[in-house]
């Protein structure tokens, strides 16, 4: 099932649920939203240029070193002091209806041909070796907000194995989900896979939110 066939979002405290154009995936096991046309092509291209200028190899938490190809993308830490980035950050927080003090800095990711991020979750494993390092101050990750900055020529879909669904990248579109379930515990239904880019390249930006104020 494609996410674009999802039903209209119901009433909820999260800001996206109140957006008239946002659509919620019709599955009670997780909160997953899709919103088209959030950013213009011009804005997306400006961000892509910033990502290209500041890329570094992507890393993962709880890395056991056994699969060196688990995440092969590049990451850019966008500068929150940049007025352009700061304005984008404020817009995302307002859209999500979450105070900016709960948000991590925005990151950009670039995937070239053959690169991917294998099936993973964005929350930190409570029993993982890096849990205290990443969660001792701000707590667990709550929401993920990801915006596609372009559409690769082939591949690069975001797959949700438990849902048997894939979301094709669409320039300017937002994909957002709650990493926690209704009880506030990590939700394994959020397992997702940034599938391999087969032709062209894929750029996204991601902003994560936390249980407590960041930093």
Steps between C-alpha positions, in 0.01 A plus 500: 500500500630843409498775761337738255179297535480575871188648652473852640668556834272483805494758777805475724732718703779477245491798268517291182169333584330839475653589164230474231737351241677248727408136467540233763588144405198280582662274757426521874845375599683825432450868421641559153421808289569617148473860377569608143644831384644628826813650340539657157752371245708815550525448876578130455781579257647758738512239776655242267785740431557544874504122549752448221727763656506338845468124460675243718453120519182405686526315832267279706433448869574161661740420217644152549726528197363181344331659199706780351239547226205547739491876439694627201359852459661836579376741768515879533446682829316809382605816680217622723658847507434534128182714469375276218540185712359670811187604311455147368543363852231734638265403220542129569443543874187704436368244254560215743355700789804420715703763686836572341680422828414132445656480155840374394686710240396429143717254309531446127566162340627415153472160330689428181454198272520177701475673837235420760413488869388147578192428711530687831306702753565863596449445872795390712488143628445521880747217554748616236856602590443859380167560676640699792728700272217619280202505738628600846418869449219536245343156530373278222418614149131564450415626150699478176433762231667429164471706183596369155702763314493322166389181329777269374468357153445154647491339845540673833154430640438499874369154583311399815537119514236441768247699298602345168507855363744720311501877462656633180707820542312808381667842497379721782290232669507432875489155658462499879438236764486449874782273618308419822178308547193604697667393827810711433723202423711454184278380217652220285237567232713803401769274354592654165755456221650771283528273196785514251511776244513332161550808280569864577521611862270562797507789747292536815502706816403351835402655830449290810315606815564388858311439824685777683668824389799444270847578627 
